[in-house]
Amino acid sequence: MTVGAQIQGVVVSWQIYDITHDPLSLGLIGLAEAFPFIGLSLYAGHVADRLNRRRVAVASLIVMLICSVSLLAFNLVPGFLNRFGAWPFYSVIFVSGVARSFLQPSRNALGAEIVPRPLYPNAVAWRSSTWQSAAVAGPALGGLLYGFTSATFAYLVDVLLMVVAVITFAVIAYEGRAVTPPVESITESLKSGLRFVWRESVLLSALTLDLFSVLLGGAEALLPVFADRILHVGPEGLGILRAAPAAGAVLMSVYLAHRRPFEQAGRTMLWAVATFALCIVGFGLSRSFAASIVLLAISGMADNVSVLIRSTLVQTLTPEHLLGRVSSVNSIFVGSSNEIGAFESGVTARLLGTVPAVVLGGIASLLVVGVIGVKVPRLRRLGRIG
């Protein structure tokens, strides 16, 4: 699924930018996905705690498969893109956001339910390395397929990969847990997840740190502009740029899977996010393709450390009956930072220019790290977790 989604992301962003030549149109990709994702995530968490989690995940994957087929159809109909422009893409991205809002809490809660709690920190590292490996192969493959064949062929590969994802997820051996009849309303059920996160100050501060650092410091949405106008490397280079953070994350996740948990998890997380922000500033100033790849790879390493600590906190602090709802809250924070961050990047690039938008965003992320480090001493003093 991840390889297919990453291929899709590279090709869609390049096609939209090729149609509009406007960085704001790249930001609208994030906004189109963020609206349904954020709006439905809390209810999706409630569903994941009340229904069979595997069935919810498979149904979501089927909808994502339909979205992939739709993108393929757009490119098969002669003259379709010239006639309708970018708006059909945004419609498909919106529906994909709906599906993803249900997929993430059900899949994450299912993983936490299957894996024994004492093994979960190590399992998070292995899961992250699996995801990041796919996130390396996907963008690189998407750029190569688009650059050397066609968008149509790239979408065909995406569709085939999504079919494999649906089938393999459907055959996971899983006995649904017994769910007690709800004694609270849906509204109270949704509030319970929010209340738990609000009361866990360490968890709340970790989620907030991730939210604002990526919201302000993300550069991924503007990579087509860098590939086209600044680094002059085309769609093939775009695929490599998109893959670079994931490549760094793969190396880091393999290392983390073989080391003991951090003894000072809070300080490690703060340093990791600060490193991520510095790399984004450096990337914005870089005019070398090689240096840009290295900086993005290091940013992926740093981000992976932060993701490991945050994911472990979510799964080890949360009671099993709240896993779906708390995972949905986590998804809102993460989804908000990525998708709305993409929109923020597009708007800022339109107003200030692409390079100032990235550089100022990285500096703002550094300020967020400083504020949270000072204002939340419990996070700063957080020791070993898991």
Beta strands, then each sheet from edge to edge (+ up, - down):
end
